[in-house]
Amino acid sequence: MNWLFMWLVALVVFILIEAVTYQIVTIWFAIGALGASICAMMHGPLYLQIGVFFALSIILLCIMRPLSMHYLKSKDTKTNVDSLIGKQIMITETVDNLNGTGKAKLFGMEWTVRSDDGSKIDEGEIVIVKKIEGVKLIVERKVD
């Protein structure tokens, strides 16, 4: 059996899988298959070809994938509602988590507001939006 041909077929298959999945997993196996095919071209024994394939694949998968994911990870951009986090707003109705009250206006829209720590916040106080849960702004008092 021509192992060089088999390794080259494996190389092409791994590259095709990588092209359609976008997961950066099979590229490391493709490089392993390339190493094994080079070993086959140099008439290395089958056990050495398999060893080169697995060694290259596993080492690259374990070391390079986390590094590549770090650099390829898209930067999150605040859009729409997420851009409200960190904004200062004025409370228009007293915030009381126990009674389920609390309102504020932000960019002309009225929002339901809850306190992050459960404390009451009086009408007219300035607070900072800490996070958003569903349609509620979770706020904390502004520290001067």
N, C-alpha and C positions, 0 to 999 in steps of 0.2 A: 504494500500500500504506500502511496506517495504522501507522506506526512506534510511535506511542504505545501502541497495543494490544499490539504485539509486545514492547515493553520491559516492559509490565505483566505479560504472560504469563511472560516470563523472570524477572521479580522473584518471582512466585508459585512458579515451578519451583525457583528457587534456595532459597527459604525452605523449601519442602517437602523438598528434598534435605538441607538443614541439619537439619531436624527429625528426620529418620530416621537420620542418620549420626553426630551428636554429635562431629564433628571440628573445628568452627569453621574451616571453609575456605570454603564456599559463601556464608556470610553476607556476605563482603566483595564477592562478585560480585552479590549481591542489592542491596547498597547502590550498587554501580556501575550496575546496571539502574535503580534508583530515580533516580539522577542523570541517566541518559540519558533516562528518561521525562519528567523535569522539563524537560530541554532540548528534547524533542519537543513538550511542551505549549507551549513558548515559540517553536515553529516554527523551531527551529535546524536547520541542514542535517544530512543523514545523517552526513557525515564528522565533524561536531562531536559528534553523539550517540555515535558509536562511540568517538571520542577520549575523551569524558567517561567512558564506560563503562570503557574499559581503564585510563585514568589513575586513576580512583577505585579500581577493583578492585585494581590492582597496588600502588598506594601503601598502601592499607589492609591488603592481604595481607602486604606486607613489613614494615610498621611496627607495625600493631596486633595481628597474630596472635601474635608473640612476647610482647608485653606481656600479652595476654589469657591466653595459656597459662601465663604465670608466675603470674597471680592465680588462675586456675581450677585450677591443679595441686593435687591433693589432698595434704594433709600425710600422710606415711607414719607410721603408728602401729605401734609394735613390738607384735607379737602372737606368742603361742606361742613358737616356738624363737628368733625374732629378739630377744625380750626377754631372752635369756640373755647376749647380747653385753654386755661390761662387768662381768659378775658375777665375784666372787672365789670361787675354789674351791680345795679342798685335793686334792692329788694322792694317790691311793690305791695306785698302782702306778707305778714309775719310768717316766718318759717317755723313750723312745729311738726316734727316728724311723727309724734304720737297722735296728733289730731289730723294728720294728713293735709296740712295747709302749707302754703308757701308759693308765691308767684314772683316773677321778675320779667322785665322786658329786655330783650336783647335784639338789636337790629330790627326793631319794630314788631317783633313776634313775642307773644306772651308764653312763658315757659313755666311748667311746674318745677318747683325747687325743693330740694331736701338738703338738710345739713349733713355734712360728712361725719361729724362726731356726735350727732343727735341733739346738739344744743339748740335752743331757741334763738332765732335771729330776728330782730325787730325790723319793721318796715322802715325804709330809708337808709339802712346800713349798706355799705359797700362790701361786696364779697368777691371772691375769685372762683371761677368755675374750675373744679378739680377734675371731674370726669362726667361722662354722660352715660346714663343707664336707661335705655329705651327712649322715652320722651321726657325724662327728668334730668335736670341739671343738678349735679351733686356739688355743693359749694363748701368753701371754708372761709372763715373770717379773714379779712385783709389785715395783715400784721404791719403796723406802721413803724 
